[in-house]
Amino acid sequence: MSKLIEVSYFAVFREKAGRDSETFKTKSETVLDLFNEIKKTHGFDEPQGHCKVAINNDLVQWDAKIEDGDKVLFFPPVSGG
């Protein structure tokens, strides 16, 4: 069953996607599945293991389930100094 998910992008993900956010129709069950699906769509090349993900503003693990209407946020690695 398809879900409508609001996806927000930050930093390099925003640049690659060409937008801050979008509504994404998916059959993905987890945020990892969704990330892999979007990675193909927008050509993300960051390894998932270096990134963070949140559902409805709560940081979650990559095996977290997504539900219809969720807001998923993808954060690339951040370097500082």
Contacts in CASP RR format, 6 or more apart in sequence:
PFRMAT RR
TARGET T0000
AUTHOR 0000-0000-0000
METHOD contacts of the structure
MODEL  1
MSKLIEVSYFAVFREKAGRDSETFKTKSETVLDLFNEIKKTHGFDEPQGH
CKVAINNDLVQWDAKIEDGDKVLFFPPVSGG
1 27 0 8 1.000
2 25 0 8 1.000
2 26 0 8 1.000
2 27 0 8 1.000
3 25 0 8 1.000
3 26 0 8 1.000
3 27 0 8 1.000
3 28 0 8 1.000
3 66 0 8 1.000
3 67 0 8 1.000
3 68 0 8 1.000
3 69 0 8 1.000
3 70 0 8 1.000
4 23 0 8 1.000
4 24 0 8 1.000
4 25 0 8 1.000
4 68 0 8 1.000
4 69 0 8 1.000
5 23 0 8 1.000
5 24 0 8 1.000
5 25 0 8 1.000
5 26 0 8 1.000
5 34 0 8 1.000
5 66 0 8 1.000
5 68 0 8 1.000
5 69 0 8 1.000
5 70 0 8 1.000
5 71 0 8 1.000
5 72 0 8 1.000
6 21 0 8 1.000
6 22 0 8 1.000
6 23 0 8 1.000
6 24 0 8 1.000
6 69 0 8 1.000
6 70 0 8 1.000
6 71 0 8 1.000
6 72 0 8 1.000
7 21 0 8 1.000
7 22 0 8 1.000
7 23 0 8 1.000
7 24 0 8 1.000
7 34 0 8 1.000
7 38 0 8 1.000
7 71 0 8 1.000
7 72 0 8 1.000
7 73 0 8 1.000
7 74 0 8 1.000
8 20 0 8 1.000
8 21 0 8 1.000
8 71 0 8 1.000
8 72 0 8 1.000
8 73 0 8 1.000
8 74 0 8 1.000
9 16 0 8 1.000
9 17 0 8 1.000
9 18 0 8 1.000
9 19 0 8 1.000
9 20 0 8 1.000
9 21 0 8 1.000
9 74 0 8 1.000
10 73 0 8 1.000
10 74 0 8 1.000
10 75 0 8 1.000
10 76 0 8 1.000
11 75 0 8 1.000
11 76 0 8 1.000
11 78 0 8 1.000
12 46 0 8 1.000
12 76 0 8 1.000
13 42 0 8 1.000
13 44 0 8 1.000
13 46 0 8 1.000
13 74 0 8 1.000
13 75 0 8 1.000
13 76 0 8 1.000
14 20 0 8 1.000
16 42 0 8 1.000
16 43 0 8 1.000
16 44 0 8 1.000
17 38 0 8 1.000
17 42 0 8 1.000
18 42 0 8 1.000
24 34 0 8 1.000
24 37 0 8 1.000
24 38 0 8 1.000
26 33 0 8 1.000
26 34 0 8 1.000
26 37 0 8 1.000
26 66 0 8 1.000
28 34 0 8 1.000
28 36 0 8 1.000
28 37 0 8 1.000
28 66 0 8 1.000
29 65 0 8 1.000
29 66 0 8 1.000
30 62 0 8 1.000
30 63 0 8 1.000
30 64 0 8 1.000
30 65 0 8 1.000
30 66 0 8 1.000
31 53 0 8 1.000
31 55 0 8 1.000
31 60 0 8 1.000
31 62 0 8 1.000
31 63 0 8 1.000
31 64 0 8 1.000
31 66 0 8 1.000
31 72 0 8 1.000
32 48 0 8 1.000
32 62 0 8 1.000
32 63 0 8 1.000
34 66 0 8 1.000
34 72 0 8 1.000
35 44 0 8 1.000
35 48 0 8 1.000
35 51 0 8 1.000
35 53 0 8 1.000
35 62 0 8 1.000
35 74 0 8 1.000
36 48 0 8 1.000
38 44 0 8 1.000
38 74 0 8 1.000
39 48 0 8 1.000
46 76 0 8 1.000
46 77 0 8 1.000
48 62 0 8 1.000
49 62 0 8 1.000
50 76 0 8 1.000
50 77 0 8 1.000
51 74 0 8 1.000
51 75 0 8 1.000
51 76 0 8 1.000
51 77 0 8 1.000
52 59 0 8 1.000
52 74 0 8 1.000
52 75 0 8 1.000
53 59 0 8 1.000
53 60 0 8 1.000
53 62 0 8 1.000
53 64 0 8 1.000
53 72 0 8 1.000
53 73 0 8 1.000
53 74 0 8 1.000
53 75 0 8 1.000
54 60 0 8 1.000
54 72 0 8 1.000
54 73 0 8 1.000
54 75 0 8 1.000
55 64 0 8 1.000
55 66 0 8 1.000
55 70 0 8 1.000
55 71 0 8 1.000
55 72 0 8 1.000
55 73 0 8 1.000
56 70 0 8 1.000
56 71 0 8 1.000
57 71 0 8 1.000
57 73 0 8 1.000
66 72 0 8 1.000
END
